[in-house]
Amino acid sequence: ELRTGKYSENSNGTIEYNSFGVGLFFIPSGIGYFENTSSGSIPEYSPLIFAVKLMTHTDTDHDNDGILSIFEDIDGDNKPFGDDTDGDNLWNMYDVDDDGDGILTVNELDKNNDSIIDDSNNDGRGDINGIIEKLHYLNDGDPNTNSDLGINGIWLMPISPSPSYHGYDIIDYKEINPEYGTLNDFKNLIKECHQRGIKVIIDFVGNHSSDQHPWFKSSVEGSSKRNWYRWSTTKPNYKGPWGQEVWHKKNNAYYYGAFWSGMPDLNYSNIEVTNEIKNLIKYWYQDIKVDGFRVDAVKHWIEEGSNQENTTSTLNWWRNLYAFQKNLDPSIMMVGEVWSSSSEIVKYSDDRLDYCFEFDLSSSIINAVKNNSFGNLKSKISELQGLYPNSQYGSFLTNHDQNRSFEQIGYNLNKSKLAASLLLTLPGIPYVYYGEEIAMLGKKPDEDIRKPMQWSDAIYGGFSNSNPWRNLNNNYLEYNVEKMQKDKNSLWSHYSKFIKLRTKNKVISQGKGKKVHILKFRRRKHSMKQQGHRQLYTEIQIDKIKA
């Protein structure tokens, strides 16, 4: 049953249901989970996050390099809880317009995945100016309109020069990939975003560099940067966490690279490397004016022999950086990618990063909706409530490394709406991958998960005026923004309603979760006079019934 409302507990212990009158609020029977409206501690972060790939949105320079992902944050003024400047007792880390809605929206810009957002120069690939052209879709600056998503943050995937399509092997940490534009273009993007109350987050790829980076070339030559990377005169007798080769031969020695030979790992046991990374953070934050960072491959930072994930040295390093980050400016936000179990991820939320993505919750939501079985999801929600501070984790359905949710759920629009309902009403910092709101298709290889955004049924889907870097999905004539925005019952409209519901009601975006037990049933009676059925829905909170 879809409805809009909230449950509140009166002083006498009874439960009331209050209608919001806007949007929809979905409570599937069997989950027994509601937002707790009673007073409680305010979370550090509780953003709503809408993730969109820029590449598939509109490729403005048609270089196919942009990935847009949108994420909304909980209270939205980009100030930490300890610095509550507006006196509303809310964590202000991400409330950029200081309206207390706590929504941070992040967009990914991925390199040769080629802006899913827009192609400004019609070369078939996306670029920074293309993002600017599509900012009105993300946030038009008018809270009373229904044609934008209402986000307030953009996460750009790797934007620095790189020899690879994905951009995760960087050759210059202080520049912009020329396929995307210039540093001045990027500064203009930040200016335009800030004028709309949108924060800009960039991907921080610090675990490794490209083997073409001057640092690594100098290291190979045996100069002063030899110890900026890990070298061994003989090949160590172990492989990587997933059985891969991690020691790669160069000249008469071997260097360590967890992901592949083209991505040598930096040596963070060397204080010079740590200091250089701190300088880069200061550069992007103080000089370029970005608002935060998404940190790639967090758990691989420092190896201890054959132990290559979640080491004590890695955890200690991140605690040190957290102190540096908050001393630089408490409002800097860092979200980490720790692709591990919840019990491992939570370690990084303890004054190491502001929060991390919750991968187990993602798969629990998808599997629950796909199989129409919610027991495991209920258990996962209860587990997370005991693990994390309130809502201090990033929730999502799928990301740019996974088969799209519409594929996994079985091409079912109703189930896609259910998945969206769960994501946008559960605790956490929700991320919606671009195109999920219009049921975009996509499964491995990665390029097909990052196809151009389907804006309209025009040629090339409104993404570009020339042949894009990757062919559009074959469903773009039916599933596109222009068409679905006009249909009040479409998946896009469903996302729009739930985003607004979450942003307008703090009990959803910031409320502390509380498990309750619900007995729910429906009664129907056929009416000849009214030529239809009359229905009554009953919900009783069992744990509030006294003998």
JOVENBEL-V866962 format. One record per backbone hydrogen bond with DSSP energy under -0.5 kcal/mol. CO is the residue of the C=O (numbers start at 0). NH is the residue of the N-H. Records with the same first field share a line. If there is no record, write none. Layout:
CO->NH ; NH
//
This chain:
0->26
2->24
5->17
6->36
7->9 ; 15
9->12
13->9
15->7 ; 17
16->18
17->5
24->2 ; 26
27->30 ; 31
31->515
33->513
34->36
35->511
42->90
46->72 ; 429
47->49 ; 103
48->50
49->51
51->53 ; 107
52->55 ; 56
53->56 ; 57 ; 66
54->115
56->116
57->59 ; 117
58->61 ; 118
59->121
65->115
66->68 ; 156
67->433
68->154
69->431
70->48
74->99 ; 101
75->94 ; 97
77->92
79->82
80->83
82->84
83->86
91->78
93->95
94->76 ; 97
101->74 ; 103
102->104
103->105
105->51
107->53 ; 109
110->113
113->64
114->54
115->54 ; 452
117->58 ; 59 ; 60 ; 119 ; 126
118->60
123->468
124->62
125->64
126->130
127->131
128->132
129->133
130->133
131->134
133->136 ; 137
134->138
136->148
137->149 ; 150
140->142
141->144
151->198
152->70
153->155 ; 200
154->68 ; 156
155->202
158->176
160->170 ; 171
164->111 ; 112
165->110
168->162
169->209
170->213
171->174
176->179 ; 180
179->127 ; 128
181->185
182->186
183->187
184->188
185->189
186->190
187->191
188->192
189->193
190->194
191->195
192->195 ; 197
193->196
198->153 ; 200
199->290 ; 291
200->155
201->293
202->204
203->205 ; 295
206->265
209->212
212->216
213->217
214->218
215->219
216->220
217->222
218->221
222->225
224->227
225->228
227->266
228->230
229->255
231->253
233->235
235->237
239->242
243->239
245->247 ; 256
247->254
249->252
252->249
253->231
254->247
255->264
259->262
261->210
262->258
263->208
264->229
265->267
266->269
268->270
269->272 ; 273
270->274
271->275
272->276
273->277
274->278
275->279
276->280
277->281
278->282
279->283
280->284
281->285 ; 286
282->286 ; 287
283->289
290->332
291->201
292->294 ; 334
293->203 ; 295
294->336
296->299
297->300
298->309
303->306
305->307
306->303
310->314
311->315
312->316
313->317
314->318
315->319
316->320
317->321
318->322
319->323
320->324
321->325
322->326
323->327
324->328
328->331
332->292
333->353 ; 354
334->294
335->337 ; 356
336->297 ; 298 ; 338
337->339
340->343 ; 344
341->345
343->346
344->347
345->348
346->349
347->351 ; 352
348->350
352->351
354->335
355->393
356->358
357->361
358->362
359->363
360->364
361->365
362->366
363->367
364->368
365->369
366->370
367->371 ; 372
373->377
374->378
375->379
376->380
377->381
378->382
379->383
380->384
381->385
382->385 ; 386
383->387
388->391
390->392
392->394 ; 428
393->357
394->430
398->401
403->406 ; 407
404->408
405->409 ; 410
406->409
410->412
411->415
412->416
413->417
414->418
415->419
416->420
417->421
418->422
419->423
420->424
421->424 ; 425
427->429
428->394
429->48 ; 71
430->396 ; 432
431->69
432->435
434->437 ; 439
435->438
441->403
444->447
445->448 ; 449
446->449
452->454
453->480
454->481
457->460
458->461
459->462
460->454 ; 455
462->58 ; 118
472->475
474->477 ; 478
477->479
479->483
480->484
481->485
482->485
483->486
485->487
486->489
489->493
490->494
491->495
492->496
493->497
494->498
495->499
496->500
497->501
498->502
499->503
500->504
501->508
503->505
504->507 ; 508
505->509 ; 510
511->35
513->33
515->517
516->541 ; 542
517->519
518->539
520->537
522->535
524->533
525->527
526->530 ; 531
531->526
533->524
535->522
537->520
539->518 ; 541
540->543
541->544
543->545
//
